[in-house]
Amino acid sequence: MTWQDHISVDPLVCHGQACLIGTRVTVSVVLDNLAAGVSREEILKSYPSLKPEDIDACVAYAADLARERIPPLTPKEG
């Protein structure tokens, strides 16, 4: 699994913030919930359009950002 399969940036969706493909759930919302101690199960219940692998993708995306490099973000077709 690569986070690029789950996350995209589209200027027409969520003002260009990184979000999970096919949703309007931003990566920052998922990460904020995790940082606040919200369980994965509760996040999935609160955002039924998400799958467990979407949460993993958000964490992987954050890890890439923490490495102080800019990960490529391209809009996904489909």
C-alpha positions in Angstrom: 0.0 0.0 0.0 1.2 3.4 -0.9 -0.4 6.6 0.4 -0.5 8.0 -3.1 -3.2 5.4 -3.9 -5.5 6.9 -1.3 -4.6 10.6 -1.0 -4.8 13.4 -3.6 -4.8 17.1 -3.9 -7.3 18.8 -6.2 -7.8 22.5 -6.2 -11.5 22.0 -6.7 -11.9 19.7 -3.7 -11.5 20.9 -0.1 -9.7 24.1 -1.3 -6.8 22.0 -2.5 -6.0 20.3 0.9 -4.8 16.8 0.8 -7.8 14.5 1.2 -8.8 10.9 0.8 -9.7 10.0 -2.8 -13.5 9.8 -3.3 -14.2 11.7 -0.1 -14.1 15.2 1.3 -12.3 14.0 4.4 -9.0 15.8 4.7 -5.8 14.1 5.9 -5.5 16.7 8.6 -8.9 15.7 10.1 -7.9 12.0 10.3 -4.5 13.0 11.8 -6.1 15.4 14.3 -8.4 12.7 15.5 -5.6 10.2 15.9 -3.5 12.8 17.8 -6.5 13.4 20.1 -6.6 9.8 21.0 -9.7 8.9 19.0 -9.6 5.2 18.1 -9.4 4.0 14.5 -12.8 2.3 15.0 -14.4 5.5 16.2 -12.9 7.4 13.2 -14.3 4.8 10.8 -17.7 5.1 12.5 -17.6 8.9 12.3 -16.5 8.9 8.6 -18.2 5.8 7.1 -16.7 6.6 3.6 -13.3 5.7 5.0 -11.6 2.3 5.0 -9.0 1.1 7.5 -6.3 1.5 4.8 -7.2 5.2 4.4 -6.1 5.8 8.0 -2.8 3.9 7.3 -2.3 6.1 4.3 -2.8 9.3 6.3 -0.1 8.1 8.8 2.2 7.2 5.9 1.7 10.6 4.4 2.5 12.3 7.7 5.6 10.2 8.0 6.8 11.3 4.5 6.2 15.0 5.5 8.1 14.5 8.7 11.2 13.4 6.7 11.4 17.0 5.6 11.0 16.3 1.9 8.1 17.3 -0.3 6.1 14.2 -1.4 4.7 14.4 -4.9 1.0 15.1 -5.0 -0.8 14.8 -8.2 -4.6 14.7 -8.8 -5.8 11.2 -9.3 -7.9 10.5 -12.4 -11.1 8.5 -12.0 
